[in-house]
Amino acid sequence: MNFWRSRLRWQLMLSYLPLIVVPVLLIGLVTSRLAEQGLTLIITQGAQHKASEQATQFAQYYADHGSWDGVSQLFVIPQRPPWLPILRPLDPDKPRGEGPGFGELFSPEQLLITDLNGTVIASDSNKGLGQSLAEGALRRGAPIIVKGKQIGTLVIGAAFGLLDQQQRQLLDAVNTALVLSGFVSVVLAIVLGLWLSWQITRPAQQLMIGVRRLSQGEWTEPLEVQSNNEFGDLTRAFNTMASEVTRQQQLRRQMVADVAHDLRTPLSAMTLEIEAIEAGFQTPEEATASLREEVNWLQQLVDDLRTLSLMDADQVQLQPIVTPLYPFLCSVYDFWLAMAEEEGRHLEIDFGPDLPKAAIDPGRMRQVLGNLIDNAIRHTESGKRIMLGASCEGSNVVLRVTDNGKGIAPEDLPHIFDRFYRADRSRQYDSAKGGSGLGLSIAQRLVELHHGRIEVQSIVGQGTTFSIRLPMA
């Protein structure tokens, strides 16, 4: 029982069955009943018409003889085969006083003459004499009128709704056809329902397999999209989600490995400095500067990790204000100018006082531009130029940090904003010059919180340009 409850396919089939069987039964029963009633109506109407045609002959006989004596000579007794059965009446208006032998008293072609009270006084087979007929049967007979006065009624046995063998065979053939067609319809509907339920549940079963694989960490390739309906859209969405989950898991593992590596290196350097002091190779004063650099770098890494964790938890709240961009960019330029000159780089500006205003958090946007300028200083050779620019493009303002350094390889550009991603894999750790590897990731998230986007364009050997697109205030 649990199997039937747990399988969506069989649940669908069980829900289809009433919708299949009930209409077929209703249609079959209604059609059979209508066919039987229609055939009975035709028979009774035919009997009434035939009685009307013969009533004149019997009226003339009564007018000539003054009674029904000898009327049996007018009855034409048909030659009935001995195997023809006497069938039961189908009409509810049966003769009054009907007993168990009513089916033996009357036949469809039998002629009956009744008096005004509906009592049979003459019959072509001398059966049923003295029986009283129902009003319904009398209404389907033909009145016998002599000199403007009704003296009796001529009734044919078919007026009772009695069917002969051929008519019964026709009705049985109709019922048989209804049963066969209903059975075939149910079978075909069940087969079609099984196929449709399989088509519906197959993508769901595939999705369940994919979910199990993903939960067990065995996701290797996307699921095949087998339909263009909602299940197809769901499969595509699941493939996208699974790929992103897998990528995030890989990034998380890689981030943990990178954090461990980046922590191990300065800690090892600090350990060596302490061992050198203990061995007397250098004085504490000489080791202080190196230890301070390592501690500062560790502090920067911890701060960056904390910032990223807060942003991942949506706990970083900006405080945007409408800020004139010209004085804001001038202050950023003034802050980084001295550092750039100290490193031998030329920091220049490419914007005018006609810059619009933008709704930004000045502190966070200063952090973004600082990360980009700092990266440009660290990856640009001495004597090279770094440009801080801005311009308007439609309803956006674009801030740019451009350098003419060594550039970024095309295969590294899609991953430049990944955490701890290093385009220059040969670059060794340097606490004085190396960053935490999180600056660009932080910059991207902060720009997105400003409802903007950050882009990068680079040509190897010519330089790199980072563009920040922000909506105008």
C-alpha positions, 0 to 999 in steps of 0.5 A, spaced: 500 500 500 505 504 501 508 503 494 501 506 491 501 512 495 509 513 494 509 513 487 506 519 483 505 515 477 500 510 480 497 516 484 495 520 477 493 513 474 488 512 480 486 519 479 484 518 472 480 512 473 474 515 476 474 520 470 475 514 465 470 509 468 464 513 470 463 517 464 463 511 460 458 507 464 454 513 464 454 514 457 453 507 456 447 506 461 444 513 458 445 510 451 442 503 452 436 506 456 435 511 450 435 506 445 430 501 448 425 507 450 426 510 442 425 503 440 419 502 444 416 508 442 417 506 435 413 500 436 408 503 440 406 508 435 407 503 429 402 499 433 397 505 434 397 507 426 396 499 424 390 499 429 387 505 426 388 502 419 384 496 421 379 499 426 374 501 420 373 494 418 371 492 425 367 498 426 363 496 419 363 489 422 359 491 428 354 495 424 352 490 420 352 484 425 350 489 431 355 484 436 362 481 436 359 474 435 363 471 429 368 477 429 374 472 429 373 471 422 376 478 421 382 476 425 388 474 420 392 469 424 400 470 422 404 464 421 409 464 427 414 459 427 414 455 433 421 457 436 418 465 437 418 466 444 413 471 447 417 476 450 416 480 457 413 487 456 417 493 457 412 498 458 410 500 465 403 501 463 401 493 463 394 491 463 391 491 470 390 484 473 397 482 470 399 476 473 405 471 472 403 468 466 402 475 462 408 474 458 404 468 455 397 471 454 399 477 449 404 477 443 407 483 439 402 482 433 396 480 437 389 483 435 385 485 441 378 488 442 376 491 448 369 494 451 369 501 453 371 499 460 378 496 457 376 489 458 378 484 452 372 481 449 375 478 443 382 476 441 385 473 434 388 467 439 383 467 444 388 468 449 387 474 454 379 474 454 377 478 460 383 481 462 383 489 463 388 493 459 391 499 462 389 506 460 396 507 457 395 501 452 388 503 451 391 510 449 395 507 444 389 503 441 384 505 436 377 507 438 372 503 434 366 508 432 359 506 430 354 511 428 358 517 432 359 513 438 365 509 441 363 502 442 370 499 443 377 499 442 382 495 437 389 494 441 395 491 437 399 487 442 405 491 440 402 497 444 404 494 450 411 495 448 412 488 447 418 486 442 419 481 437 425 477 436 428 481 431 427 488 435 430 484 441 436 482 437 437 489 435 437 492 442 442 486 444 446 488 438 446 496 441 448 494 448 453 489 446 456 494 441 456 499 447 459 494 452 465 493 447 466 500 445 466 502 453 471 496 454 475 498 448 475 506 450 477 504 458 483 500 456 485 505 451 484 511 456 488 507 461 494 505 456 494 513 454 493 515 462 499 510 463 503 513 457 502 520 459 503 519 467 510 516 465 511 522 461 509 527 467 513 523 472 519 521 468 522 528 469 520 528 476 524 522 477 530 524 473 530 530 478 530 526 484 536 522 482 539 529 480 537 531 487 540 525 491 547 526 487 547 533 489 546 531 496 551 526 496 556 530 492 556 526 486 554 532 481 558 531 475 554 533 469 547 536 468 541 533 467 538 532 460 532 536 459 527 532 456 521 536 455 519 544 453 514 544 459 514 546 466 518 540 468 523 542 462 524 549 465 524 546 472 530 541 470 534 547 467 533 551 473 535 545 477 542 544 472 543 552 473 542 551 481 546 545 481 552 548 477 552 554 482 552 550 488 558 545 486 561 552 484 560 555 490 562 549 494 569 548 490 570 556 491 569 555 499 574 549 499 579 553 495 577 559 499 579 555 505 585 552 502 587 559 500 586 562 507 590 556 510 596 558 505 595 565 506 595 564 514 601 559 514 606 564 510 606 570 515 606 565 521 612 562 518 615 568 517 613 571 524 616 564 527 623 565 523 623 572 526 622 569 533 627 564 532 632 568 529 631 573 536 632 567 540 638 564 536 641 571 537 642 572 529 638 579 530 635 584 536 628 585 537 628 592 535 631 589 528 625 584 528 620 589 530 619 592 523 618 585 519 613 583 525 609 589 524 608 588 517 606 581 518 601 583 523 598 588 519 597 584 513 594 579 517 590 584 520 588 586 513 586 579 511 582 578 517 578 585 516 577 583 509 574 576 511 570 579 516 567 584 511 566 578 506 562 574 511 558 580 513 556 581 506 554 574 505 550 575 511 546 581 508 549 585 514 552 590 510 548 596 510 550 602 506 548 609 507 548 613 501 547 620 500 547 624 494 554 626 493 557 631 487 562 626 484 567 632 482 570 633 489 569 626 491 574 624 486 578 629 487 579 627 494 580 620 492 586 622 487 589 627 493 589 621 498 592 616 493 597 621 489 603 621 495 603 613 495 603 612 487 609 617 487 612 614 493 612 607 488 614 611 482 607 611 478 604 617 475 597 618 478 593 622 473 585 624 473 581 624 467 574 628 469 572 635 469 567 639 474 561 638 470 560 631 473 553 629 476 551 627 482 550 620 485 547 617 491 553 613 494 556 611 500 562 615 500 566 611 505 564 604 501 565 607 494 572 610 497 574 603 499 572 600 492 576 606 488 582 605 493 582 597 492 582 598 484 588 604 485 592 599 489 591 593 485 594 598 479 600 601 483 602 593 485 601 591 478 604 596 474 611 597 473 615 603 476 614 609 471 608 607 468 601 611 468 595 610 472 588 614 470 582 616 475 577 618 470 569 619 470 564 620 464 557 620 463 553 615 459 546 616 458 543 615 465 549 612 468 556 615 470 562 611 469 568 611 474 574 608 471 581 606 473 586 605 468 593 603 468 598 601 462 601 595 466 602 588 463 595 586 463 591 580 464 590 574 460 584 573 457 583 566 460 583 569 467 578 575 466 572 571 467 575 569 474 578 576 476 573 577 481 573 570 484 575 570 492 583 569 492 584 568 485 591 570 482 592 571 475 599 571 476 600 564 479 608 565 479 607 571 484 610 569 491 607 571 497 610 578 500 606 582 506 609 588 504 606 588 496 601 582 496 594 583 497 589 579 501 586 576 494 579 579 496 579 586 494 576 585 487 571 581 490 569 586 496 569 591 490 564 587 486 559 586 492 560 593 494 558 596 487 552 591 486 550 594 493 550 601 490 545 598 484 551 598 479 556 593 476 563 593 475 567 591 469 574 589 467 577 590 460 584 588 459 589 587 453 596 583 455 602 588 454 597 594 454 594 595 460 587 594 464 581 598 465 576 597 471 569 601 470 564 602 475 557 604 472 553 607 477 546 610 476 545 618 477 542 621 482 
